[in-house]
Amino acid sequence: MVQSFHMQKVISPVNVKDRASLGIRPGDTVRVVQNIVEFKKGKGADKKEKILKTARTQAFEGLVLAVKHGTEAGGTFTVRATLSGIGVEKIFPLYSPAIDSIKIIRRSEVRRAKLYFIREKVAREVKRQLRNARMMNVSTSNEPEEVEAVAEEAVIEAPVDAVVEAPAEAVETEAAA
């Protein structure tokens, strides 16, 4: 029995060759522009409930942590960004028609195929900063007299070069007041 295999051409709204040739790698900083369609229920002029459809584009820029399944049909890449001080990760399908464009902003050489350790690294840095901030505000005693005495000693011990004189205009305005 002879079987013949015919290649079927898949029709896709995505330019598959362009997406495959991007060569997204872990360590790259990318900007992914997505088309987002939102459905909102509302009442029209005739007071009947209608579904309003709005479309917008949204850019997501961040570090590529992982690329899975390469340039295959099911290929995905994970992007991590810090938005308002919170780490956000999104997994994008490479050939998704919802993605308008992918632009590689910066390439970095990394030694690993998956950069999941970045999650813990950022958390450690934040904890270190908080610890340092707390240590700056900590005093050994709660008595205000001792705190003022320590502050006065610090001013006296300051080097002469560190003293900055106020501008003459500021001194004149203070004297006039």
Order of alpha helices (4+ residues) and beta strands (2+ residues): alpha-beta-beta-beta-beta-beta-alpha-alpha-alpha
